[in-house]
Amino acid sequence: MNCIVTGGAGFIGSHLVDKLIQQGNKVAIIDDLSTGKVKNINKSAEFYKLKIESNKIENIFRKLSPEVIFHLAAQASVVNSTNNPDLDAKANIIGTINLLKLCVKHKVKKIIFSTTGGALYGNTDVAATEEVYPSPASPYGISKFTGEQYMKFFGNEFDLKYCILRYANVYGPRQDPKGEAGVVAIFAQNMIKNKACTLYGSGNLKRDYVYVKDVIDANILAVKLKANEILNIGTGIPTSVNELFELMRKFSNYSISPIYRPKRTGELEISFLNYAKAKGLLGWEPKTKLTDGLQETIKSFNEKIRGGKDA
Ligand SMILES: NC(=O)c1ccc[n+]([C@@H]2O[C@H](COP(=O)([O-])OP(=O)(O)OC[C@H]3O[C@@H](n4cnc5c(N)ncnc54)[C@H](O)[C@@H]3O)[C@@H](O)[C@H]2O)c1
């Protein structure tokens, strides 16, 4: 398969590129390196440092004639989206429309779009299904939902094939501990460096932690799906930050007591996703137990930090 991965220098995108290349596919990356890192870029991939909203990306489509686009590039920070909704919209809405137009013009067979469950569904008493109508509470959620709506429009109007994957909280090696949302990455780094960890909302906030390699499997399985679908990609298991902290503390031999702080404005109490539809249509299930994924993540952070590199 000949494909483009937008955001392929980022956390999730770089794991996807590695897997696609390992499977023998031809991969090009479009990434502006705003949060992505050169060290994440697979050397066997072609790399284009460009913004997805730039009209220059048409040259790449013309040159490569890609069959599949995995669209992960995004302004992915809720805080940045609140401070600069216009910049968020430029990347997440205008950038997505730019890609969709090029997909139609250059006869791309399918686009697979990474979006979000948590920022769309809000608090849910039971694991959210795709039937829950999104009520995004941040510019990030709004721009991701708008991207989804454009994808549906291009699907209906121009017969573009798509699959929308709504992720829970993705964690794993290479996640940036400087990001605001990667609590696993932040704890891993702090525990290895023997620094205190801050737990918001008294550590009672619950999230659905899905391992990055399972998310990659979902992307690859989605290529073969015939119908245009929206699918949740999560574990269906809510885990409190306190539980997460205790597990990671045990795996890191760490003994510093946490600092408790009140919940930050706009933070959800509980967010977790029902993945029954992905299981039924893709045969996808999260394979990695939280305990295993956390240990793999801590091991990888340990190797990098002890090796004198940033996580
Ligand atoms: N990490 C999660 O828990 C999570 C959860 C839900 C959805 N997602 C979505 O998954 C995707 C990947 O997220 P991630 O966690 O790997 O984040 P990331 O920040 O590591 O990756 C995003 C990549 O996109 C690039 N990028 C940003 N704006 C761009 C632009 N305008 N043009 C070109 N490249 C641009 C960045 O440089 C970066 O490499 C995003 O679309 C995000 O919204 C992530």
The ligand as a Tripos MOL2 file, in Angstrom:
@<TRIPOS>MOLECULE
LIG
   44    48     1     0     0
SMALL
NO_CHARGES

@<TRIPOS>ATOM
      1 N1         -3.0070   11.2040   22.4020 N.am      1 LIG1
      2 C1         -4.2920   11.0170   22.6600 C.2       1 LIG1
      3 O1         -4.6480   10.5740   23.7560 O.2       1 LIG1
      4 C2         -5.3320   11.3320   21.6260 C.ar      1 LIG1
      5 C3         -6.6740   11.1390   21.9690 C.ar      1 LIG1
      6 C4         -7.6620   11.4300   21.0290 C.ar      1 LIG1
      7 C5         -7.3060   11.8380   19.7650 C.ar      1 LIG1
      8 N2         -6.0000   12.0270   19.4480 N.ar      1 LIG1
      9 C6         -5.6850   12.4970   18.0920 C.3       1 LIG1
     10 O2         -4.6690   11.6660   17.5430 O.3       1 LIG1
     11 C7         -3.8400   12.4360   16.6600 C.3       1 LIG1
     12 C8         -2.3840   12.2880   17.0360 C.3       1 LIG1
     13 O3         -2.2150   12.7700   18.3680 O.3       1 LIG1
     14 P1         -0.8540   12.6280   19.1740 P.3       1 LIG1
     15 O4         -1.2120   12.3580   20.5840 O.co2     1 LIG1
     16 O5          0.0710   11.7070   18.4530 O.co2     1 LIG1
     17 O6         -0.3350   14.1320   19.1180 O.3       1 LIG1
     18 P2          1.0570   14.7270   18.5950 P.3       1 LIG1
     19 O7          1.0050   16.1890   18.9360 O.co2     1 LIG1
     20 O8          2.1980   13.9260   19.0990 O.co2     1 LIG1
     21 O9          0.9430   14.5280   17.0320 O.3       1 LIG1
     22 C9          0.3630   15.4690   16.1600 C.3       1 LIG1
     23 C10         1.3430   15.6800   15.0080 C.3       1 LIG1
     24 O10         0.7580   16.5880   14.0600 O.3       1 LIG1
     25 C11         1.7340   17.5630   13.6940 C.3       1 LIG1
     26 N3          0.9780   18.7630   13.3010 N.ar      1 LIG1
     27 C12         0.2490   19.5760   14.1110 C.ar      1 LIG1
     28 N4         -0.3280   20.5440   13.3790 N.ar      1 LIG1
     29 C13         0.0380   20.3280   12.0850 C.ar      1 LIG1
     30 C14        -0.2460   20.9840   10.8590 C.ar      1 LIG1
     31 N5         -1.0370   22.0600   10.8140 N.pl3     1 LIG1
     32 N6          0.3010   20.4840    9.7130 N.ar      1 LIG1
     33 C15         1.1120   19.4030    9.7400 C.ar      1 LIG1
     34 N7          1.4140   18.7450   10.8790 N.ar      1 LIG1
     35 C16         0.8750   19.1980   12.0290 C.ar      1 LIG1
     36 C17         2.6000   17.7470   14.9200 C.3       1 LIG1
     37 O11         3.8760   18.2760   14.6280 O.3       1 LIG1
     38 C18         2.6620   16.3290   15.4620 C.3       1 LIG1
     39 O12         3.7470   15.6030   14.9330 O.3       1 LIG1
     40 C19        -4.3610   13.8730   16.7360 C.3       1 LIG1
     41 O13        -5.2170   14.0840   15.6490 O.3       1 LIG1
     42 C20        -5.1240   13.9050   18.0360 C.3       1 LIG1
     43 O14        -6.1420   14.8850   18.0140 O.3       1 LIG1
     44 C21        -4.9990   11.7900   20.3520 C.ar      1 LIG1
@<TRIPOS>BOND
     1     1     2 1
     2     2     3 2
     3     2     4 1
     4     4     5 ar
     5     4    44 ar
     6     5     6 ar
     7     6     7 ar
     8     7     8 ar
     9     8     9 1
    10     8    44 ar
    11     9    10 1
    12     9    42 1
    13    10    11 1
    14    11    12 1
    15    11    40 1
    16    12    13 1
    17    13    14 1
    18    14    15 2
    19    14    16 1
    20    14    17 1
    21    17    18 1
    22    18    19 2
    23    18    20 1
    24    18    21 1
    25    21    22 1
    26    22    23 1
    27    23    24 1
    28    23    38 1
    29    24    25 1
    30    25    26 1
    31    25    36 1
    32    26    27 ar
    33    26    35 ar
    34    27    28 ar
    35    28    29 ar
    36    29    30 ar
    37    29    35 ar
    38    30    31 1
    39    30    32 ar
    40    32    33 ar
    41    33    34 ar
    42    34    35 ar
    43    36    37 1
    44    36    38 1
    45    38    39 1
    46    40    41 1
    47    40    42 1
    48    42    43 1
@<TRIPOS>SUBSTRUCTURE
     1 LIG1         1 GROUP 0 **** ****
